[in-house]
């Protein structure tokens, strides 16, 4: 499920308490909040959670594959020497260059070093 606004979930829970259909509640919410406020399937999934007495509107974190790179160590290495290449970082941290690039991209880091052009 995509991350949705807690206010929309509270309204959806209110409609559920009134006995409204999830699809009808989602339609009403889209009319008021905009066409991308909540989908029918998301409303139905939340209605099922409400039926199971799950009234907490916060989504639980989804378990996933653990990260292959420790972000703190990567940040320390980049702060110590910002000119370090992804190849060198991958060898030091034991991960692929593409994984290092993806993590650096998540930090907002981009490659700003230009290659030397021999004339």
C-alpha positions in Angstrom: 0.0 0.0 0.0 1.2 3.4 -0.7 1.8 5.9 2.0 -1.4 7.9 2.5 -2.4 10.8 4.7 -3.6 10.0 8.3 -6.5 12.5 7.9 -7.8 10.4 5.0 -7.4 7.3 7.0 -9.3 8.8 9.9 -12.2 9.8 7.6 -12.1 6.3 6.1 -12.3 4.8 9.6 -15.3 7.1 10.3 -17.1 5.9 7.2 -16.3 2.3 8.3 -17.8 3.0 11.7 -20.9 4.3 10.0 -21.2 1.1 8.1 -20.4 2.5 4.7 -18.9 0.4 1.9 -15.1 0.9 1.3 -15.6 1.7 -2.4 -18.3 4.3 -1.7 -16.1 5.9 1.0 -13.1 6.0 -1.3 -15.3 7.6 -4.1 -16.5 10.3 -1.6 -12.9 11.0 -0.5 -11.8 11.3 -4.1 -14.6 13.8 -4.8 -13.5 15.9 -1.9 -9.7 15.4 -1.7 -8.8 14.8 -5.4 -8.6 11.9 -7.7 -5.4 10.5 -6.3 -6.5 10.6 -2.6 -7.1 6.9 -2.1 -7.7 4.0 -4.4 -10.6 1.5 -4.0 -8.2 -1.4 -3.2 -6.4 0.6 -0.6 -9.7 1.5 1.0 -10.8 -2.1 1.0 -7.5 -3.2 2.6 -7.8 -0.6 5.4 -11.5 -1.7 5.9 -10.3 -5.2 6.4 -7.7 -4.0 8.9 -10.5 -2.1 10.8 -12.6 -5.3 10.8 -9.7 -7.1 12.4 -9.7 -4.5 15.2 -6.6 -2.8 13.9 -7.6 0.8 14.6 -4.0 2.3 14.6 -3.8 4.5 11.6 0.0 4.2 11.3 1.3 1.7 8.8 3.7 -0.9 10.2 7.1 -0.9 8.7 7.4 -3.5 6.0 10.1 -6.1 6.5 12.5 -6.2 3.7 15.9 -7.4 2.7 18.5 -5.9 4.9 20.8 -3.3 3.3 24.1 -4.6 2.1 25.8 -1.3 3.0 26.0 0.5 6.3 24.8 4.0 5.5 26.7 5.5 8.5 30.0 4.1 7.4 29.4 5.1 3.8 28.6 8.7 4.9 31.8 8.8 7.1 33.9 7.6 4.1 32.4 10.2 1.8 32.8 13.0 4.4 36.4 12.0 4.9 37.2 12.1 1.2 34.5 13.2 -1.2 36.7 12.4 -4.2 36.6 8.6 -3.4 35.4 6.6 -6.3 32.5 4.1 -6.2 35.0 1.4 -7.2 37.2 2.1 -4.2 34.2 2.3 -1.9 32.9 -1.0 -3.2 36.2 -2.7 -2.5 36.4 -1.2 1.0 32.8 -2.0 2.0 32.5 -5.3 0.2 29.5 -4.4 -1.9 28.9 -3.8 -5.6 29.6 -0.5 -7.3 25.9 -0.2 -8.2 24.8 -0.7 -4.6 27.2 2.1 -3.6 25.9 4.3 -6.4 22.3 3.7 -5.3 23.0 4.6 -1.7 24.9 7.7 -2.7 22.0 8.7 -4.9 19.6 8.3 -2.0 21.9 10.8 0.0 21.6 13.2 -2.9 25.2 12.8 -3.9 26.1 13.0 -7.6 29.3 12.5 -9.5 30.9 15.9 -10.1 34.4 14.9 -11.0 35.1 15.2 -14.7 37.5 12.9 -16.5 40.8 14.2 -17.7 40.8 14.4 -21.5 44.2 13.9 -23.0 44.8 16.0 -26.1 
